C-alpha cells in the first residue's frame, strides 16, 4: 500500500497529559502514521512534560506569565510549532484560550478534546456540569477549534452513561477512557486525510 507522507503532530498541554500520552504512544507504535513535533506546555508544573521526556519527545515550557502580552506569548508558540513544521496541533488539556489570529492561522488544524457531548456543557468543569444537571448520558467530543468556546466543527463523539452512584471522580475516569479512544481515532483520521469539512460539518471519508 502506498503510504502518504507522515504528518507532524504537536501538542499544547497544561496538566496531567494523559490524552497527549495516549496519542503519542500510538504515533510511536505506528498505529497513527505521523511524527511527533513538539509538546508545548503553558505550565512549568505540568505532568505532561515528564510524560514527554519518558517518551523521548521534545517539550518546551512557554508560560504566559513570562510574556508581556498574549500576542508575544502566542508568537513564541507559533515559532516553536513552525520550526518543526507542524501539520496538526492537538490541544490536549490546554487551559489557555487561543486568540482569533492564532486560530485563523491554523484553521481546521487544531483538534480539541472536550469531556462532554457538545454542544451540551461547554466550558470548564464539563463533567460536574453534567452531574449537576442530572443528565443520564454524557460523554466526550473531539472538534476543530474555532473562535467560540468549544463550538468548532465536531469530529467524533462517544457517549458515557451516568450511574446513580457516580461522583465527579468515577464519571471523569469513565469519560477519560473514551476521550483517549476518540482522540486517537480523530488524529488518525486527520493523518489519513479522511476528514472532510463541508459547510462546517465534518464528514469522514470511508
Ligand atoms: C481532559 O478531561 C480533557 O477533556 C480536558 O482536560 C482534561 C485533560 O486531561 N480538556 P489530560 O491532561 O489529557 O490528562
Boltz pocket constraint, residues with backbone or C-beta under 6 A from the ligand:
constraints:
  - pocket:
      binder: B
      contacts: [[A, 15], [A, 16], [A, 17], [A, 18], [A, 19], [A, 20], [A, 91], [A, 92], [A, 93], [A, 94], [A, 113], [A, 114], [A, 115], [A, 176], [A, 179]]
      max_distance: 6.0
